[in-house]
Each structure stands twice: as structure tokens, then as C-alpha cells.
């Protein structure tokens, strides 16, 4: 399963709903779970975003569906980022031959 980071900003309407009914957040999370996405962690944050959510999903299409379904309500806008574990990232970089800038392969110094 792939990991994603979702940054969410509530609309004015969304803020009013959450202020009046804070438990709505958990109900939305349950709905997201029924769409095939597991919420690994969620934080209310300061700054331009209201929530940071770490998700696990089988593929990009599943996460796109969640974003579309929630965004269509008009109460929240989201930015979703695919997250690559650093160890996986390093392994993938190390497995590729380095390029010298002219498209030619050079040996990786070890």
C-alpha cells in the first residue's frame, strides 16, 4: 500500500460545521475508510492548512476519488502528496547508474 499526505483547508462553511459539530471529523474519517483508504494519523495544524492527514491507499486513483468526493461538498479543499519512505528513495537512487550531465553513465563511487 502507498502512503499519502493530505493537507486540508476548510471553507467558511466547513469551519462552521466543525465548530458546531466537531465529531463530524471522525464521521468523515469513517467514510474515507469505507472508500478503501486507511488513515494512519491526523493532526490539526496551524498555518495555511487546517489538517494534515497521513493516509494509506492501494493506488493514486483511490486517493483521487476521496479527494473528489470530499471536495465536491464544498466544505474542504485538499492537496494530496504521494509519500515515498526515505529508505526506499535511497535504494532506488543507489540502484540507478549516475549520469554525468551529458546523458552518459558514470560509475557510482563507493
N, CA, C and O atoms as CSV, one atom per row, in Angstrom:
chain,resi,resn,atom,element,x,y,z
A,1,UNK,N,N,0.841,-1.188,0.000
A,1,UNK,CA,C,0.000,0.000,0.000
A,1,UNK,C,C,0.881,1.244,0.000
A,1,UNK,O,O,1.936,1.276,0.633
A,2,UNK,N,N,0.440,2.243,-0.704
A,2,UNK,CA,C,1.166,3.502,-0.806
A,2,UNK,C,C,0.734,4.457,0.309
A,2,UNK,O,O,-0.379,4.366,0.828
A,3,UNK,N,N,1.626,5.362,0.659
A,3,UNK,CA,C,1.353,6.349,1.700
A,3,UNK,C,C,1.204,7.719,1.039
A,3,UNK,O,O,1.928,8.057,0.103
A,4,UNK,N,N,0.262,8.488,1.538
A,4,UNK,CA,C,-0.024,9.822,1.020
A,4,UNK,C,C,-0.152,10.802,2.174
A,4,UNK,O,O,-0.539,10.433,3.283
A,5,UNK,N,N,0.179,12.060,1.894
A,5,UNK,CA,C,-0.021,13.142,2.858
A,5,UNK,C,C,-1.088,14.054,2.258
A,5,UNK,O,O,-0.950,14.531,1.132
A,6,UNK,N,N,-2.138,14.287,3.015
A,6,UNK,CA,C,-3.216,15.154,2.550
A,6,UNK,C,C,-3.247,16.391,3.435
A,6,UNK,O,O,-3.374,16.294,4.656
A,7,UNK,N,N,-3.131,17.549,2.809
A,7,UNK,CA,C,-3.226,18.830,3.500
A,7,UNK,C,C,-4.592,19.411,3.180
A,7,UNK,O,O,-4.930,19.592,2.011
A,8,UNK,N,N,-5.374,19.703,4.199
A,8,UNK,CA,C,-6.759,20.135,4.010
A,8,UNK,C,C,-6.994,21.527,4.579
A,8,UNK,O,O,-6.474,21.885,5.636
A,9,UNK,N,N,-7.785,22.295,3.855
A,9,UNK,CA,C,-8.203,23.622,4.310
A,9,UNK,C,C,-9.719,23.668,4.281
A,9,UNK,O,O,-10.338,23.408,3.249
A,10,UNK,N,N,-10.310,23.996,5.411
A,10,UNK,CA,C,-11.767,24.091,5.493
A,10,UNK,C,C,-12.249,25.385,4.858
A,10,UNK,O,O,-11.604,26.427,4.975
A,11,UNK,N,N,-13.379,25.308,4.193
A,11,UNK,CA,C,-14.038,26.525,3.694
A,11,UNK,C,C,-14.724,27.194,4.886
A,11,UNK,O,O,-14.729,26.650,5.991
A,12,UNK,N,N,-15.293,28.355,4.660
A,12,UNK,CA,C,-16.019,29.029,5.737
A,12,UNK,C,C,-17.148,28.129,6.253
A,12,UNK,O,O,-17.365,28.021,7.460
A,13,UNK,N,N,-17.854,27.493,5.334
A,13,UNK,CA,C,-18.933,26.574,5.720
A,13,UNK,C,C,-18.383,25.391,6.513
A,13,UNK,O,O,-18.957,24.997,7.528
A,14,UNK,N,N,-17.278,24.832,6.050
A,14,UNK,CA,C,-16.656,23.705,6.746
A,14,UNK,C,C,-16.232,24.060,8.156
A,14,UNK,O,O,-16.402,23.264,9.080
A,15,UNK,N,N,-15.677,25.260,8.328
A,15,UNK,CA,C,-15.273,25.707,9.672
A,15,UNK,C,C,-16.476,25.829,10.600
A,15,UNK,O,O,-16.402,25.471,11.776
A,16,UNK,N,N,-17.575,26.333,10.066
A,16,UNK,CA,C,-18.786,26.464,10.889
A,16,UNK,C,C,-19.306,25.093,11.327
A,16,UNK,O,O,-19.713,24.910,12.474
A,17,UNK,N,N,-19.288,24.134,10.400
A,17,UNK,CA,C,-19.762,22.788,10.730
A,17,UNK,C,C,-18.873,22.155,11.789
A,17,UNK,O,O,-19.375,21.598,12.765
A,18,UNK,N,N,-17.555,22.233,11.610
A,18,UNK,CA,C,-16.630,21.624,12.575
A,18,UNK,C,C,-16.716,22.307,13.928
A,18,UNK,O,O,-16.597,21.649,14.961
A,19,UNK,N,N,-16.921,23.611,13.938
A,19,UNK,CA,C,-17.048,24.323,15.215
A,19,UNK,C,C,-18.314,23.886,15.954
A,19,UNK,O,O,-18.303,23.693,17.169
A,20,UNK,N,N,-19.399,23.735,15.202
A,20,UNK,CA,C,-20.680,23.342,15.801
A,20,UNK,C,C,-20.727,21.849,16.132
A,20,UNK,O,O,-21.284,21.454,17.156
A,21,UNK,N,N,-20.139,21.024,15.261
A,21,UNK,CA,C,-20.182,19.561,15.421
A,21,UNK,C,C,-18.792,18.964,15.202
A,21,UNK,O,O,-18.541,18.377,14.149
A,22,UNK,N,N,-17.882,19.101,16.175
A,22,UNK,CA,C,-16.507,18.615,15.995
A,22,UNK,C,C,-16.417,17.121,15.664
A,22,UNK,O,O,-15.468,16.688,15.011
A,23,UNK,N,N,-17.399,16.336,16.110
A,23,UNK,CA,C,-17.391,14.908,15.828
A,23,UNK,C,C,-17.545,14.584,14.351
A,23,UNK,O,O,-17.329,13.447,13.932
A,24,UNK,N,N,-17.921,15.587,13.562
A,24,UNK,CA,C,-18.046,15.406,12.117
A,24,UNK,C,C,-16.726,14.916,11.520
A,24,UNK,O,O,-16.724,14.147,10.558
A,25,UNK,N,N,-15.626,15.354,12.079
A,25,UNK,CA,C,-14.304,14.944,11.576
A,25,UNK,C,C,-14.178,13.426,11.620
A,25,UNK,O,O,-13.728,12.816,10.650
A,26,UNK,N,N,-14.564,12.815,12.723
A,26,UNK,CA,C,-14.475,11.347,12.831
A,26,UNK,C,C,-15.433,10.651,11.866
A,26,UNK,O,O,-15.109,9.597,11.320
A,27,UNK,N,N,-16.600,11.233,11.657
A,27,UNK,CA,C,-17.561,10.634,10.719
A,27,UNK,C,C,-17.013,10.664,9.292
A,27,UNK,O,O,-17.174,9.704,8.539
A,28,UNK,N,N,-16.370,11.764,8.928
A,28,UNK,CA,C,-15.751,11.853,7.600
A,28,UNK,C,C,-14.620,10.821,7.495
A,28,UNK,O,O,-14.468,10.176,6.457
A,29,UNK,N,N,-13.841,10.666,8.541
A,29,UNK,CA,C,-12.753,9.679,8.535
A,29,UNK,C,C,-13.293,8.261,8.337
A,29,UNK,O,O,-12.686,7.459,7.627
A,30,UNK,N,N,-14.423,7.952,8.958
A,30,UNK,CA,C,-15.049,6.634,8.783
A,30,UNK,C,C,-15.493,6.448,7.331
A,30,UNK,O,O,-15.350,5.366,6.762
A,31,UNK,N,N,-16.026,7.501,6.752
A,31,UNK,CA,C,-16.457,7.449,5.357
A,31,UNK,C,C,-15.259,7.217,4.428
A,31,UNK,O,O,-15.344,6.442,3.475
A,32,UNK,N,N,-14.156,7.888,4.713
A,32,UNK,CA,C,-12.929,7.702,3.934
A,32,UNK,C,C,-12.480,6.242,4.028
A,32,UNK,O,O,-12.040,5.666,3.033
A,33,UNK,N,N,-12.585,5.655,5.193
A,33,UNK,CA,C,-12.234,4.248,5.377
A,33,UNK,C,C,-13.078,3.330,4.511
A,33,UNK,O,O,-12.580,2.343,3.969
A,34,UNK,N,N,-14.353,3.658,4.382
A,34,UNK,CA,C,-15.238,2.847,3.535
A,34,UNK,C,C,-14.885,2.977,2.054
A,34,UNK,O,O,-15.272,2.135,1.244
A,35,UNK,N,N,-14.154,4.025,1.705
A,35,UNK,CA,C,-13.715,4.210,0.309
A,35,UNK,C,C,-12.405,3.473,0.033
A,35,UNK,O,O,-11.865,3.564,-1.069
A,36,UNK,N,N,-11.889,2.741,1.029
A,36,UNK,CA,C,-10.684,1.942,0.812
A,36,UNK,C,C,-9.385,2.599,1.222
A,36,UNK,O,O,-8.307,2.144,0.842
A,37,UNK,N,N,-9.482,3.678,2.005
A,37,UNK,CA,C,-8.295,4.409,2.453
A,37,UNK,C,C,-8.195,4.311,3.968
A,37,UNK,O,O,-9.180,4.516,4.678
A,38,UNK,N,N,-7.010,3.999,4.455
A,38,UNK,CA,C,-6.787,3.916,5.898
A,38,UNK,C,C,-6.097,5.194,6.372
A,38,UNK,O,O,-5.092,5.615,5.800
A,39,UNK,N,N,-6.637,5.798,7.405
A,39,UNK,CA,C,-6.000,6.984,7.990
A,39,UNK,C,C,-5.008,6.507,9.035
A,39,UNK,O,O,-5.389,5.902,10.036
A,40,UNK,N,N,-3.732,6.784,8.796
A,40,UNK,CA,C,-2.664,6.370,9.705
A,40,UNK,C,C,-2.481,7.367,10.842
A,40,UNK,O,O,-2.200,6.980,11.976
A,41,UNK,N,N,-2.644,8.659,10.532
A,41,UNK,CA,C,-2.503,9.711,11.550
A,41,UNK,C,C,-3.179,10.972,11.011
A,41,UNK,O,O,-3.287,11.177,9.802
A,42,UNK,N,N,-3.630,11.806,11.947
A,42,UNK,CA,C,-4.261,13.053,11.547
A,42,UNK,C,C,-3.978,14.110,12.601
A,42,UNK,O,O,-4.036,13.849,13.802
A,43,UNK,N,N,-3.669,15.309,12.124
A,43,UNK,CA,C,-3.334,16.416,13.017
A,43,UNK,C,C,-4.060,17.683,12.594
A,43,UNK,O,O,-4.171,17.970,11.402
A,44,UNK,N,N,-4.547,18.434,13.554
A,44,UNK,CA,C,-4.983,19.800,13.303
A,44,UNK,C,C,-3.711,20.634,13.352
A,44,UNK,O,O,-2.904,20.480,14.269
A,45,UNK,N,N,-3.523,21.525,12.363
A,45,UNK,CA,C,-2.264,22.263,12.269
A,45,UNK,C,C,-2.516,23.766,12.163
A,45,UNK,O,O,-3.616,24.204,11.824
A,46,UNK,N,N,-1.496,24.531,12.454
A,46,UNK,CA,C,-1.529,25.982,12.313
A,46,UNK,C,C,-0.922,26.351,10.969
A,46,UNK,O,O,-0.103,25.604,10.434
A,47,UNK,N,N,-1.308,27.477,10.427
A,47,UNK,CA,C,-0.760,27.912,9.147
A,47,UNK,C,C,-1.825,27.892,8.071
A,47,UNK,O,O,-3.014,27.979,8.374
A,48,UNK,N,N,-1.415,27.780,6.820
A,48,UNK,CA,C,-2.384,27.860,5.718
A,48,UNK,C,C,-3.310,26.642,5.611
A,48,UNK,O,O,-4.326,26.706,4.918
A,49,UNK,N,N,-2.981,25.556,6.272
A,49,UNK,CA,C,-3.815,24.351,6.255
A,49,UNK,C,C,-4.424,24.129,7.626
A,49,UNK,O,O,-3.868,24.559,8.636
A,50,UNK,N,N,-5.562,23.459,7.662
A,50,UNK,CA,C,-6.234,23.165,8.922
A,50,UNK,C,C,-5.915,21.771,9.444
A,50,UNK,O,O,-5.871,21.551,10.655
A,51,UNK,N,N,-5.691,20.819,8.517
A,51,UNK,CA,C,-5.412,19.442,8.910
A,51,UNK,C,C,-4.324,18.842,8.041
A,51,UNK,O,O,-4.221,19.145,6.852
A,52,UNK,N,N,-3.520,17.997,8.641
A,52,UNK,CA,C,-2.557,17.171,7.938
A,52,UNK,C,C,-2.954,15.730,8.234
A,52,UNK,O,O,-3.039,15.330,9.395
A,53,UNK,N,N,-3.197,14.955,7.185
A,53,UNK,CA,C,-3.637,13.581,7.347
A,53,UNK,C,C,-2.681,12.670,6.596
A,53,UNK,O,O,-2.355,12.916,5.434
A,54,UNK,N,N,-2.241,11.629,7.260
A,54,UNK,CA,C,-1.377,10.635,6.621
A,54,UNK,C,C,-2.259,9.430,6.307
A,54,UNK,O,O,-2.876,8.840,7.194
A,55,UNK,N,N,-2.301,9.081,5.016
A,55,UNK,CA,C,-3.192,8.049,4.514
A,55,UNK,C,C,-2.416,6.875,3.936
A,55,UNK,O,O,-1.264,7.013,3.524
A,56,UNK,N,N,-3.054,5.740,3.914
A,56,UNK,CA,C,-2.523,4.576,3.214
A,56,UNK,C,C,-3.615,4.119,2.253
A,56,UNK,O,O,-4.764,3.935,2.657
A,57,UNK,N,N,-3.259,3.934,0.982
A,57,UNK,CA,C,-4.244,3.558,-0.029
A,57,UNK,C,C,-3.598,2.637,-1.058
A,57,UNK,O,O,-2.378,2.634,-1.222
A,58,UNK,N,N,-4.425,1.853,-1.751
A,58,UNK,CA,C,-3.866,0.924,-2.725
A,58,UNK,C,C,-3.273,1.596,-3.956
A,58,UNK,O,O,-2.361,1.051,-4.578
A,59,UNK,N,N,-3.785,2.789,-4.320
A,59,UNK,CA,C,-3.287,3.432,-5.540
A,59,UNK,C,C,-3.721,4.897,-5.605
A,59,UNK,O,O,-4.522,5.362,-4.794
A,60,UNK,N,N,-3.173,5.612,-6.592
A,60,UNK,CA,C,-3.489,7.033,-6.775
A,60,UNK,C,C,-4.970,7.253,-7.066
A,60,UNK,O,O,-5.559,8.231,-6.606
A,61,UNK,N,N,-5.565,6.348,-7.825
A,61,UNK,CA,C,-6.963,6.508,-8.205
A,61,UNK,C,C,-7.893,6.508,-6.988
A,61,UNK,O,O,-8.866,7.260,-6.941
A,62,UNK,N,N,-7.589,5.668,-6.019
A,62,UNK,CA,C,-8.412,5.605,-4.806
A,62,UNK,C,C,-8.320,6.916,-4.036
A,62,UNK,O,O,-9.328,7.420,-3.542
A,63,UNK,N,N,-7.122,7.466,-3.932
A,63,UNK,CA,C,-6.942,8.740,-3.219
A,63,UNK,C,C,-7.602,9.874,-4.006
A,63,UNK,O,O,-8.186,10.780,-3.411
A,64,UNK,N,N,-7.515,9.830,-5.320
A,64,UNK,CA,C,-8.159,10.853,-6.145
A,64,UNK,C,C,-9.672,10.826,-5.938
A,64,UNK,O,O,-10.313,11.876,-5.885
A,65,UNK,N,N,-10.238,9.629,-5.822
A,65,UNK,CA,C,-11.678,9.504,-5.584
A,65,UNK,C,C,-12.058,10.145,-4.250
A,65,UNK,O,O,-13.060,10.856,-4.168
A,66,UNK,N,N,-11.264,9.900,-3.206
A,66,UNK,CA,C,-11.527,10.505,-1.896
A,66,UNK,C,C,-11.486,12.030,-2.013
A,66,UNK,O,O,-12.380,12.718,-1.519
A,67,UNK,N,N,-10.459,12.549,-2.661
A,67,UNK,CA,C,-10.330,14.000,-2.822
A,67,UNK,C,C,-11.519,14.577,-3.572
A,67,UNK,O,O,-12.050,15.622,-3.198
A,68,UNK,N,N,-11.936,13.891,-4.633
A,68,UNK,CA,C,-13.058,14.371,-5.439
A,68,UNK,C,C,-14.360,14.336,-4.642
A,68,UNK,O,O,-15.129,15.297,-4.658
A,69,UNK,N,N,-14.603,13.228,-3.946
A,69,UNK,CA,C,-15.838,13.085,-3.164
A,69,UNK,C,C,-15.927,14.154,-2.069
A,69,UNK,O,O,-16.963,14.799,-1.910
A,70,UNK,N,N,-14.851,14.333,-1.328
A,70,UNK,CA,C,-14.872,15.306,-0.231
A,70,UNK,C,C,-14.877,16.736,-0.762
A,70,UNK,O,O,-15.597,17.591,-0.246
A,71,UNK,N,N,-14.076,16.993,-1.787
A,71,UNK,CA,C,-14.001,18.337,-2.348
A,71,UNK,C,C,-15.301,18.792,-2.987
A,71,UNK,O,O,-15.607,19.984,-2.985
A,72,UNK,N,N,-16.078,17.849,-3.540
A,72,UNK,CA,C,-17.334,18.194,-4.203
A,72,UNK,C,C,-18.371,18.761,-3.229
A,72,UNK,O,O,-19.335,19.401,-3.650
A,73,UNK,N,N,-18.179,18.532,-1.960
A,73,UNK,CA,C,-19.124,19.030,-0.949
A,73,UNK,C,C,-18.975,20.528,-0.697
A,73,UNK,O,O,-19.892,21.179,-0.197
A,74,UNK,N,N,-17.812,21.062,-1.048
A,74,UNK,CA,C,-17.587,22.492,-0.878
A,74,UNK,C,C,-17.166,22.911,0.518
A,74,UNK,O,O,-17.041,24.105,0.787
A,75,UNK,N,N,-16.944,21.959,1.412
A,75,UNK,CA,C,-16.576,22.318,2.787
A,75,UNK,C,C,-15.078,22.228,3.031
A,75,UNK,O,O,-14.593,22.672,4.072
A,76,UNK,N,N,-14.339,21.658,2.082
A,76,UNK,CA,C,-12.901,21.481,2.271
A,76,UNK,C,C,-12.211,21.433,0.916
A,76,UNK,O,O,-12.768,20.939,-0.064
A,77,UNK,N,N,-10.979,21.957,0.875
A,77,UNK,CA,C,-10.131,21.778,-0.308
A,77,UNK,C,C,-8.867,21.073,0.169
A,77,UNK,O,O,-8.414,21.276,1.295
A,78,UNK,N,N,-8.312,20.249,-0.697
A,78,UNK,CA,C,-7.183,19.416,-0.293
A,78,UNK,C,C,-6.054,19.464,-1.304
A,78,UNK,O,O,-6.265,19.683,-2.497
A,79,UNK,N,N,-4.858,19.253,-0.798
A,79,UNK,CA,C,-3.690,19.000,-1.626
A,79,UNK,C,C,-3.146,17.662,-1.141
A,79,UNK,O,O,-2.888,17.490,0.051
A,80,UNK,N,N,-2.970,16.718,-2.057
A,80,UNK,CA,C,-2.511,15.391,-1.677
A,80,UNK,C,C,-1.160,15.126,-2.314
A,80,UNK,O,O,-0.950,15.392,-3.497
A,81,UNK,N,N,-0.249,14.600,-1.511
A,81,UNK,CA,C,1.111,14.319,-1.959
A,81,UNK,C,C,1.416,12.836,-1.751
A,81,UNK,O,O,1.117,12.277,-0.696
A,82,UNK,N,N,2.012,12.206,-2.761
A,82,UNK,CA,C,2.478,10.829,-2.585
A,82,UNK,C,C,3.737,10.892,-1.723
A,82,UNK,O,O,4.599,11.743,-1.943
A,83,UNK,N,N,3.846,10.005,-0.755
A,83,UNK,CA,C,4.996,9.998,0.159
A,83,UNK,C,C,5.808,8.731,-0.081
A,83,UNK,O,O,5.263,7.627,-0.081
A,84,UNK,N,N,7.102,8.892,-0.282
A,84,UNK,CA,C,8.000,7.764,-0.503
A,84,UNK,C,C,8.872,7.616,0.737
A,84,UNK,O,O,9.549,8.567,1.126
A,85,UNK,N,N,8.870,6.442,1.366
A,85,UNK,CA,C,9.756,6.251,2.519
A,85,UNK,C,C,11.210,6.549,2.122
A,85,UNK,O,O,11.650,6.154,1.042
A,86,UNK,N,N,11.936,7.228,2.972
A,86,UNK,CA,C,13.300,7.643,2.656
A,86,UNK,C,C,14.189,6.448,2.317
A,86,UNK,O,O,14.998,6.533,1.393
A,87,UNK,N,N,14.056,5.341,3.039
A,87,UNK,CA,C,14.873,4.168,2.733
A,87,UNK,C,C,14.599,3.667,1.316
A,87,UNK,O,O,15.535,3.306,0.603
A,88,UNK,N,N,13.352,3.638,0.900
A,88,UNK,CA,C,13.005,3.228,-0.460
A,88,UNK,C,C,13.579,4.201,-1.472
A,88,UNK,O,O,14.114,3.787,-2.501
A,89,UNK,N,N,13.473,5.481,-1.188
A,89,UNK,CA,C,14.011,6.518,-2.068
A,89,UNK,C,C,15.518,6.349,-2.262
A,89,UNK,O,O,16.018,6.409,-3.385
A,90,UNK,N,N,16.228,6.140,-1.170
A,90,UNK,CA,C,17.682,5.969,-1.234
A,90,UNK,C,C,18.043,4.719,-2.035
A,90,UNK,O,O,18.945,4.756,-2.873
A,91,UNK,N,N,17.344,3.620,-1.781
A,91,UNK,CA,C,17.619,2.374,-2.517
A,91,UNK,C,C,17.405,2.554,-4.012
A,91,UNK,O,O,18.200,2.073,-4.819
A,92,UNK,N,N,16.339,3.243,-4.379
A,92,UNK,CA,C,16.064,3.452,-5.807
A,92,UNK,C,C,17.123,4.331,-6.446
A,92,UNK,O,O,17.535,4.085,-7.580
A,93,UNK,N,N,17.565,5.354,-5.728
A,93,UNK,CA,C,18.622,6.219,-6.273
A,93,UNK,C,C,19.931,5.465,-6.406
A,93,UNK,O,O,20.637,5.612,-7.404
A,94,UNK,N,N,20.259,4.663,-5.413
A,94,UNK,CA,C,21.520,3.918,-5.423
A,94,UNK,C,C,21.523,2.838,-6.510
A,94,UNK,O,O,22.588,2.463,-7.001
A,95,UNK,N,N,20.358,2.340,-6.886
A,95,UNK,CA,C,20.274,1.270,-7.879
A,95,UNK,C,C,20.456,1.790,-9.302
A,95,UNK,O,O,20.737,1.007,-10.210
A,96,UNK,N,N,20.304,3.067,-9.507
A,96,UNK,CA,C,20.443,3.651,-10.844
A,96,UNK,C,C,21.873,4.093,-11.078
A,96,UNK,O,O,22.522,4.609,-10.168
A,97,UNK,N,N,22.371,3.895,-12.291
A,97,UNK,CA,C,23.698,4.439,-12.607
A,97,UNK,C,C,23.629,5.970,-12.613
A,97,UNK,O,O,22.653,6.546,-13.095
A,98,UNK,N,N,24.633,6.608,-12.094
A,98,UNK,CA,C,24.685,8.075,-12.078
A,98,UNK,C,C,24.955,8.585,-13.485
A,98,UNK,O,O,25.611,7.905,-14.275
A,99,UNK,N,N,24.460,9.767,-13.804
A,99,UNK,CA,C,24.677,10.382,-15.125
A,99,UNK,C,C,25.619,11.566,-14.956
A,99,UNK,O,O,25.593,12.240,-13.927
A,100,UNK,N,N,26.446,11.818,-15.958
A,100,UNK,CA,C,27.436,12.893,-15.842
A,100,UNK,C,C,26.936,14.231,-16.368
A,100,UNK,O,O,27.730,15.161,-16.509
A,101,UNK,N,N,25.655,14.356,-16.660
A,101,UNK,CA,C,25.111,15.624,-17.141
A,101,UNK,C,C,25.030,15.678,-18.653
A,101,UNK,O,O,24.326,16.529,-19.196
A,102,UNK,N,N,25.736,14.786,-19.357
A,102,UNK,CA,C,25.670,14.737,-20.816
A,102,UNK,C,C,24.948,13.476,-21.282
A,102,UNK,O,O,25.048,13.082,-22.444
A,103,UNK,N,N,24.208,12.840,-20.343
A,103,UNK,CA,C,23.469,11.647,-20.695
A,103,UNK,C,C,24.299,10.373,-20.673
A,103,UNK,O,O,23.801,9.293,-20.991
A,104,UNK,N,N,25.554,10.502,-20.299
A,104,UNK,CA,C,26.411,9.326,-20.249
A,104,UNK,C,C,26.452,8.770,-18.830
A,104,UNK,O,O,26.435,9.520,-17.854
A,105,UNK,N,N,26.506,7.468,-18.734
A,105,UNK,CA,C,26.558,6.812,-17.433
A,105,UNK,C,C,27.981,6.839,-16.910
A,105,UNK,O,O,28.932,6.612,-17.657
A,106,UNK,N,N,28.120,7.117,-15.636
A,106,UNK,CA,C,29.420,7.011,-14.978
A,106,UNK,C,C,29.267,6.104,-13.765
A,106,UNK,O,O,28.158,5.887,-13.276
A,107,UNK,N,N,30.331,5.606,-13.311
A,107,UNK,CA,C,30.274,4.685,-12.167
A,107,UNK,C,C,29.986,5.443,-10.887
A,107,UNK,O,O,30.454,6.563,-10.680
A,108,UNK,N,N,29.199,4.799,-10.031
A,108,UNK,CA,C,28.949,5.350,-8.680
A,108,UNK,C,C,30.181,5.124,-7.830
A,108,UNK,O,O,30.630,3.983,-7.717
A,109,UNK,N,N,30.743,6.148,-7.230
A,109,UNK,CA,C,31.871,5.923,-6.305
A,109,UNK,C,C,31.353,5.252,-5.038
A,109,UNK,O,O,30.306,5.620,-4.506
A,110,UNK,N,N,32.087,4.286,-4.578
A,110,UNK,CA,C,31.686,3.582,-3.346
A,110,UNK,C,C,32.764,3.666,-2.324
A,110,UNK,O,O,32.615,3.136,-1.224
